[in-house]
Amino acid sequence: MQCIKRRLKGKVDGSIENHAGQIDILVTGCEVSLWLAEQFVADLQKCFPKLYVKAVSSNKLLGLFGQELSMPSIGFPYSQKGMDLKDPIVLIISHSGGTFAPLACSNLLQSFSSSIFAVCSEWDTQVGKQLRSIYSGGLDLLTSRIFSTEVGVRPAEPCSISVVATHQLLTNIFEHICMTILGDPNFRYVTGSIINE
């Protein structure tokens, strides 16, 4: 994920502004995937308070940005004016990779970001196909922008192993982000890192 380094270098050199409405990392999903996204974001926010990370329901994003006339999200702090989506890092979480709202967001968010990633059950999902069609620079697994839990499609499964596998993969992504930030004193400063070496 070179995009996290690029984003943080921009914050260090001032080319990316620091303000409350700005979003550095946007994580989205539905139902259980959204719950996992919220846990991931909470962990990142606790460790790096100046890294602006948000977990927003895919349905809320579609309501705000996916229509000609924006749908207000009553009872939630989200609005078009309150969310600065200038090339954030986007992480779409969808175990099946085919849930309507996350799939639609993978298309919608292309106009806001060049750094879109997905966490899915396998590499070959609908969201995966959508993201691979954007980034034709290489179709190998390292450049595909798809993080796979490798548990495969589980159409009739109640939330169990798919949740555990997704949580484990998000923990690995969290660790990678931590290593990237902690490896550079400037990155630690601009993110307000509370983790020490």
Salt bridges, closest charged atoms under 4 A:
ASP24 OD1 - ARG7 NE 2.95
ASP24 OD2 - LYS11 NZ 2.81
ASP84 OD2 - HIS19 NE2 2.91
ASP124 OD1 - ARG132 NH2 3.24
GLU157 OE1 - ARG154 NE 3.09
GLU197 OE2 - ARG188 NH2 3.05
